[in-house]
Amino acid sequence: MFYQEAIEYIKNIERSGSDYGIERMRELLDLLGAPDRHLKFVHIAGTNGKGSVSAYLTSVLKEAGYKVGTYNSPSVFCYNERWLINGNPLSNEDVAKYLTAVRECIESEQILRNAFGISEFKPTAFEIETAVAMLAFFDKECDVCVLETGLGGRWDATNAIEDKVLSIITPICLDHCALLGNTLGEIASEKAAIIKDEVVTCNQPPEVMEQLKRPFALKDGKKEYRKANVVVCKEPKFLRGNLDGQVFSYDGKEYEISMLGKHQLVNAAIAICAVEELNKKHFDISENALKVGLKNTIWKARLQVVKNAKEEFNITIPQDKVLVFDGSHNPQGATTLANAIKDLFKNKRVHLVLGILKDKDVKGICTILAPLANRITCITPPSPRAMQKEELKCIVAPLCKGECSMQDDIKTAVQNALNGDCDVTILCGSLTLFSDLKSNE
């Protein structure tokens, strides 16, 4: 397949919907020759911070001289971003090549099953994309792979990977409740299922820690249970910061990061703790590689102050104006964004360009963010799960202290906001907003 044909193929699979489980994923990997069994994995689950922690680790490991494969979702600006080699997306040619290999494998298995009257073999889009990651990382001879779960942990396709160097659990809060559970304990139980031996985490609520410390079953169907070694990172201490980044101390040492928001100190602390544990497992990551890697880490659409909007999106940022992208999509993420607005943009006029998916806690997000805005423009995200801008406006208008309007086109909404009377424009509410912004260049 050529690239566009490969993209159409995966889109058609996506339309079939998803069901969750790891047996089919394991079967697909084995049919492909089990490329994952030749690789080393750091596996990350959690509600918030997975992408940031994976970005920190990717940057640090790369700085230490390792070839790093990174698998995360959803993509922000382009489809290929979900597969990274040393921080760079796979090329269109590589994506087409690996998707073709997976498709041919699936279709051969389907023909065989049809011949013997066996049940159909229909991997989901996420399972196919996970298989692409394994093929690519094996083919590119990656030294270590950083995997981010798609949803939950227990039945996530990435959990078919059995041999993990380290598991990481980032902060857990209520999200995807219909699938994962209605309490922190239930959600933590699903995410803790990725743990195979040792897990690095941060300070979590008691009901979460209880689940992380519960005995887990050993692999290969053995009825043996063992408690994981739970390593909790130390508390980072904020020292100073501005729009270019922030400096903090961890265990008596000073570190600098470019990403904004106090929550990033926790994400960076998790990454530092993970590096310490990896070094105990015969990795060789120097203190200099750790510091340089952390400072160089960029994670798009996470409190990102946009510097090159004209080149990337054909958006003009007037002098003395600031444009921020943030993909927070639950109340905890909205609280993080709200705190950043209070810390970084105190006494500044703020214009939110807001779009949210309807299966999120829309009212919770709006209650946190809308009162901080001087103006709000409601937009409809490019997703079948989107809340329509008219419905969103009905929710946010009573909460906003200024004018609340609607706009059909995301880029137009952002440019109009930048040209208006507010100092700061923030495009936020869903990660799906940003791919549309890029595609409408």
N, C-alpha and C positions, 0 to 999 in steps of 0.2 A: 504494500500500500504506500502511496505517497502521503505526505503529511495531512493534507485536507481530508483525504479519504479516511485516514486513521482517526482524525478528530470526529468525523461524522459517525464512524463506527462506535466510538465510545459514547457519543451523545445518544445514539440509538439504544445502547445498552442502559444508559441512565434513565431513559424513559420507561424502562421495564420496572423501575423501582428497586428497592433494596430489601434484603432480609439478612439477618445477622447470624454468624456462626463461623467457626474456624476450621471445621472438618473439610469443607469444600476448598478453602484457601490452601490448606495443607496438601490436599490432593493435587491441586493445580501446580503448586510448587514442585511436588515430586514428579509430576508429568514433565515438567520443564528441566528435570535433572537436579532438583534441589539446590539451586545456586546459593540459597541462604545458608546452607550448612558449611559453606567455605568462608563465611564472613563473621565479623565481630559486631555486636550491636549494643548500643545504648538506647533503651526504650523509655519513652516519656509519655506519661498520661497526666491528666489533671483537667480542671475546668478553665482556668486562666493561666497564662504564662508559658504554655507549652512551646509556642513558636519562638518566644523570646529566649527561653532556655536553650532550645535547639540551635538558635542562631549564635548565642554566646559560645556554646560548645563547639560548633562548627568552626567558628573563627579562631578559637583557642587551639583546637587540634590542628587546624591548618597551619597556624603560626608555629606550632611545635614540629612541623615537618611531616605530619601524617596526611595521607590522601583520604578525604572525608566524603562519604556519600550521605546526603540528607534527604529524608522523605517527610513532607508535611503537607497539610491541606487545611483550608482551601487555598488555592492560588490567589494572589492579590491582583497583579497586573496582567499576567499571562499564564496560560495553561501549563507551560513547561516548567514553571517555577516550583512545582511540587517535587521535582527531582533535581537535586543540586549535586554537582561534583566540585568540591572545594568552593562552595558558595555560588557557583555559576550554573544556570539552568542547562538541561540537556538541549542539544540542538534539535531543530525540526527533523533533521535526517535521523538522528538517534531515536527520537520519540516514535517516528514512523517505523523504524527497524524493529524496535522492541515490541511495539504494539502489534505489528505484523506477526512476529514470532509467537506471541501469546495467543493471538486470534487463530493462527494455524493449529496450534496445539489444542485449543478448545474445540475447534471444528473437527479435528481428527478424532478426538475422544467422543464427540457427539455421534459421529458416523459409526464408530465402533459400538457404542451403546445401543444405537438404533438397530444395528444388525443383530444384536443379542436380546433385544427387547428390554433393555435395562433402563431405569429412570434417566431423565434428561440431566445433562451437565451444563448448568447455566450460571457461571460466576457473575457476580455483580460488577458494576463499573469500578467500584473502589477495590475490589479484589483483583481485577485486571490491572489497575494502576499500581497496586502493591506488587504484583508479579513483575511488572515493568521495572519497578525500583530494584528488585532483587537481581534481575537479569543485568540491568545497567551497572549496578554496583559490583557485581561479579566480573562482568566484562571489562570494566574500567579499573579493575584490580584495586578497589578501595581497601585501605588498611582498617578503617573503622566506619561504621554506619550509624547515624543518628536517626531514629525512627520516632515519629509523633503519631499517636493513635488518632484515628478519625473520629470515633465516638465511643466513649466509655472505656472499655478495656477487655473485659472477660470475653465478649463475643466479637471484638474488633478483629478485622482481618490481619492486622499487624501482630496480633497475639499468637498467630500460628508459628511465629519465629520462636524456637524453643531455647536456643543457646544464646543467652544474653550476658554481656560483661557486667552490665549495671542497669537497674531500673530507677526511674525518677518519677516522683509524684509531685506536681506543682500544686499551688493553692486550689482547694476544692470548694465550690459553692453550688447552689441550686441552679441547674441548667439541664435541658433535655429531660425534664422530669418524667414525661410520658414513657420514655424508653429506659431510663436509668433508675428511677425511684423518686419518691417525694420527700425524702429526708437526706440529710448529709451522710448519715450512716449507710443508707442504701446505695447512694451514689458512690461513696468511698469504697464500698464492698466491690462494686463493679470495676472500678479503676484499679483497685489493689490486686485484681486477678492477673495483672501483668507481671507481678513480682515473682521471680524465680529463685532468688538467693539473697540479694542485698538491694535495699532501696534507699535513695537519698531523697529527703523532703525538707520542708520548712516547718515552723511551728503551725500546727493545724488544730482545729477544734477537737475536744476530747473524743467525740463520736467518730471522727475521722481517724485519729491516731489508734483508736481501738481496732478498727478494721485493718490498718496497716500492720499491726502487730499480731494479728490472728495467724495461726498456723495455716500453711498452704500445702496442697497435695503435690507430691513429687510427680515428675512427668512419667510417661510410658505406662500410665494406668496403674502404677504401684499404689497400694493402699498404705502409703507412708506419709506422715505429715511432719513439717518442720517449720519453725518460726523464722521469719526473715530477720536479717540484721538491719534494723531501721536506724539510719544515720540522719540526725536532724542538724541542718546547717546552723551556724551561729548567727546572731542578730547583726545585721549591718548597721552602721551609724552614719547618717548623712552629715557631711561636713560643709559643702558649699555647692552651688550650681547656678546655671543660667540657661539660655536657650541653646547653647552649644554643648551642653552636657552637665554631668554632675560628678562630684568626688565624694567617696565614702570610705570608711575604714571597716575592715573585716579582720577579726582576730589580731588586731594590733598593726595591720598593714594597710597602706593607702592604695586605693584603686580608683580609676577614672573610667566612666562610661559615657558614650555619646547619646544614649537613649534617655528620654525624659520621663518624669513621673517617679514618685517615691516607691511605687510598686516595683520599678525596675531594680531597685536595690536588693529586694528579696529575690528576684529572678537571677540577678548576678551572683548573689550569695549562694543560691542553689548550684549554679554552675561552678563556682569556686570549690564548693564542697564535693561536687562530683569529680572535679579534676583531682582533688586530694585522694579520693577513693580509687580513681583510675591509676594513679601513680603507685598505689599499693598493689595493683594488679599488673605490674611490670610495664606500664606505660611510662614514657619519659617526657614529661611536660614541665619545662622550667618555669620559674617564677616570672622571668621576662616574657616568655611566650604567653603566660596567663595574663599578664598586665597589658601587653600589646594587643592580644586577641580580644580582650574585653573592650578596650578603648576603640578598636576598629569595627566593632559589631554594629551593624545597621539592620533594623527589622522594619520593613515598610508597613505603613498604615497603622503603626502603634505609637500614638503620640508623636508622629513624624512631622517635624517642621520642614516644609517643602522648600528647597533651595532652587531647584532648576525646573520650575513649572513650565516655563516657555519652551524649553527643549523637549521635555517629556510629554507634555499635555497640551501645548499651545495655549496656555493660560498665562496672562500677564499679571504679575503681582506689583501693584503700585508701590512706590517708595514709602517706607515707614509702615507698610501693612504686613501682616503675617498670615500665612496659610498653613493649616494643620490638618493632617489626615489621621483619623483614628477609627479602627474597626470594632471598637467595643460593642458587644451585642447582648449583654445581660446587665442586671442591676449592679453587680460587683464591678464590672468593667466601667459602667457609667459613673459609679462613685469614684473610681480611679481617675477618670477624665475630669470629673467635677473638681476633685482635689487639685489636679494640675492647673485647671483654669483659675482657681483661687490663688494658687501659689505663684504661677508664672505670669498671669495676666490680670493681676489685681489693678483695679481702677481703669481697666481697658474695656472698651465696648466690644461685645462679642456677638457675632452672627453665626448661628448654627444652620448648616445645610444638612437636613436630617432625613434619613430613610431607614426603615426598620422592617424586618420580616414579621409576618403576622403570627408566627408560632413562637415568638419571643415574648418576654414579659414587657410588652410595649408600655403599659401604664407605669410600671415600675421604673423603666428607663427614662420616660418623659418626666416623671415627677422629680427625678434627680437632676436632670440636665436643663429642662426648660426654664426654671426660675433664674438660672444664671445667664440667660441669653437676653440681649437687647433686641434682637430680631431673630426670627426663625423662618427658613424656607423649607417647606415639606416637599419631598420628592418620593417617587415610587422606585424602589430598587429593581434592577433587572433580574427578577427571580419569580418563578411560579408561586413561591411562598411569600411574596411581597405583600405588605399592607399598602393599600392604595393611598395616595397622598391626601385625598379628600377625607378619608377616615382618620388618618394621622393628624390632620389639621384640627379636627374636632376634639382630639385628645389634648394636643399641646397648646392650642390657642388660649384656653383659660389659665394656663400655667405660665405663659410668657409675659414678661413685663412690658414688651413692646409689640411691634407689628408682626403678625404671622401670615405668611403668604404661601403660594404653591408655584411650582415650576415643573414643566414636563421634562426638560433636558438637564441632566446633571451638570454638564460643563457650563451651560448658560447660567445655571443657578449659582455655581461657584464664582464665575466671573462677575456676575451682577453683585454678588455679596462683597467681593473684593473692591468693586468700584463704588460701593456705598459708603455710609457714614460710620461704619464700625472699624475698629483697629485690627481685629482678629477674626478670620473666617475659619470655621472648623467643619469639615465634611466628616460626618460620623453616623453611627447607628448600625452599620453592617459592612462586612468585608466585601460583599457582592457589589458595592457601589464603585469600587476602584477599577475593576476590570472593565466596566462600562465606560468609565472616564478615559481609560487608555485607548479603548477600541474606537472611541469617537474623536480621535485626533483629527 
